[in-house]
Amino acid sequence: MKITELETDRLKLREWKNSDLASFAKINADPKVMEFLPKALTQKESDDLAKKITELITKRGWGILAVEVKETKQFIGFVGLHKPTYDFHFTPCVEIAWRLSKESWGKGYATEAAKAHLDFAFNNLKIEEIYSFTSTINSKSEAVMKRLGMKNTNENFEHPALPENHRLREHVLYKITNDEWLKIKQ
């Protein structure tokens, strides 16, 4: 099953375009957007990330899609599905992730786009469970997880990509199963 485009009432979730790269680099360089990630990205690092994301979509047929506001045709970031490559106690798994421009925060876009991905993942890809995780101090992302109906597993973990005692090292872990999603959708 291939996923290269999904739509919601307000958003188009689509394959990446070269024209997205400048806006994506601006998002990845914004200290507020990157506050709960290890560091802001350079233009090259941002472009490399976009290339990796598109390669994974091509390889798997699904992944992290670009998010565009239908009304304005403006690229505002990404939301989508990913298979983490770190050796966590809960991997292999599929996670749902998002990163949106600061200007698009507070409008419900992350939740709206993530719901479309969850629906696709459970109904079309037949994935049994989806995870999401973030630093314990990232309350905004954790709030999105809760709005999606995801449950805190109470299995916090130390992210191996971050050094000991780093302020972002401890992560919360949320999960939702296919059955839980179906109950929410009824």
C-alpha positions in Angstrom: 0.0 0.0 0.0 1.4 3.3 -1.1 0.8 6.6 0.7 2.0 9.7 -1.1 -1.0 12.0 -0.3 -3.7 12.3 2.3 -6.1 15.2 2.8 -8.0 16.6 5.8 -10.5 19.5 5.8 -7.7 22.1 6.0 -4.5 20.2 5.0 -2.9 18.4 2.2 -0.3 15.8 3.3 1.9 15.2 0.2 5.2 14.2 -1.2 8.0 16.6 -0.8 8.8 19.2 -3.4 12.1 21.0 -4.0 10.3 24.3 -3.3 9.7 23.1 0.3 13.4 23.0 1.2 13.9 26.7 2.0 10.9 26.8 4.3 11.9 23.5 5.8 15.4 24.9 6.5 13.8 28.0 8.2 11.7 25.7 10.4 14.7 23.6 11.3 16.8 26.7 12.1 14.2 28.2 14.4 15.3 27.9 18.0 11.7 27.7 19.3 10.8 24.9 16.9 14.0 23.0 17.8 13.8 23.7 21.5 13.2 20.0 22.4 15.5 18.5 19.7 19.2 18.2 20.1 20.1 21.2 18.0 19.0 23.6 15.2 19.9 22.4 11.7 22.0 24.1 9.1 20.6 24.4 5.6 22.7 21.4 4.5 21.5 19.3 7.4 17.9 20.3 6.7 18.2 19.4 3.0 19.9 16.1 3.9 17.0 15.3 6.3 14.4 16.1 3.6 16.3 13.9 1.2 16.4 11.0 3.7 12.7 11.4 4.3 11.8 11.3 0.6 14.1 8.3 0.1 12.3 6.4 2.8 8.9 7.2 1.3 10.1 5.9 -2.0 11.5 2.8 -0.4 8.5 2.0 1.8 5.6 3.7 0.0 4.7 5.6 3.1 6.5 7.9 5.6 6.7 11.4 6.8 4.8 13.7 4.5 5.0 17.4 3.8 2.1 19.4 5.2 0.5 22.1 3.2 -2.3 24.4 4.2 -4.9 24.0 1.4 -6.2 27.5 1.6 -2.8 29.2 1.1 -0.8 26.3 -0.5 1.9 27.1 2.2 4.3 24.4 3.3 4.3 24.3 7.1 6.4 21.3 8.1 5.9 17.6 8.3 3.7 14.9 9.9 4.0 11.2 9.3 5.0 7.7 10.1 8.6 6.5 10.7 10.4 3.3 11.8 13.0 4.4 14.4 16.5 3.1 13.8 17.6 3.3 17.4 17.6 0.1 19.6 14.9 1.1 22.0 13.1 -1.5 24.3 10.0 -1.0 22.2 11.5 -1.4 18.7 11.0 -2.4 16.0 7.9 -0.2 15.8 6.3 2.5 13.8 6.2 6.0 15.3 4.1 9.0 14.4 6.1 12.3 14.4 5.6 15.9 13.6 7.5 19.2 13.2 5.6 22.3 12.2 6.5 26.0 11.8 6.1 28.1 14.9 3.6 30.3 12.9 1.3 27.3 12.5 1.2 26.3 16.2 -2.0 26.4 18.1 -4.3 25.8 15.2 -4.7 22.0 15.6 -2.8 21.2 12.4 -0.5 18.6 14.1 -3.4 16.7 15.6 -5.5 17.0 12.3 -2.6 15.7 10.2 -1.6 13.0 12.7 -5.2 11.7 12.8 -5.2 11.2 9.0 -1.9 9.3 9.3 -3.2 7.1 12.1 -6.4 6.3 10.2 -4.3 5.3 7.2 -1.8 3.3 9.2 -4.5 1.3 11.0 -7.0 0.9 8.1 -4.7 0.5 5.1 -1.3 -0.6 6.4 -2.9 -2.8 9.1 -0.3 -1.7 11.7 -1.3 -3.0 15.1 0.2 -0.3 17.3 1.9 3.1 16.8 4.2 4.9 19.2 5.2 8.5 19.8 7.9 9.8 22.1 9.4 13.1 23.1 11.5 14.7 25.9 9.7 14.7 29.2 9.8 18.5 29.1 8.0 18.9 25.8 4.5 19.3 27.1 3.1 20.6 23.7 4.0 17.5 21.8 2.8 15.4 24.7 -0.5 17.2 24.6 -0.9 16.3 20.9 -0.3 12.7 21.8 -3.1 12.9 24.3 -5.4 14.6 21.8 -4.8 11.7 19.4 -6.0 9.2 22.1 -2.6 7.9 22.7 -1.8 6.5 26.2 1.3 7.1 28.3 2.9 3.7 28.6 4.7 4.9 31.8 7.9 3.5 30.4 10.1 6.6 30.2 13.5 5.9 28.6 16.8 7.6 28.1 17.4 8.5 24.4 20.7 7.0 23.4 21.5 9.8 20.9 21.8 12.3 23.8 24.6 12.4 26.3 24.2 11.5 30.0 22.6 14.3 32.0 21.4 16.1 28.9 18.2 18.0 29.7 16.3 16.3 26.8 17.6 12.7 27.5 14.6 11.4 29.4 11.7 10.7 27.1 8.0 9.8 27.6 6.6 7.0 25.5 3.0 7.0 24.2 1.2 4.3 22.3 -2.1 3.6 20.6 -3.4 0.3 19.3 -5.5 -0.4 16.3 -8.4 -1.5 18.6 -8.1 1.7 20.7 -8.2 3.8 17.5 -11.3 2.0 16.2 -13.1 2.8 19.5 -12.2 6.5 19.2 -13.4 6.6 15.5 -16.8 5.1 16.3 
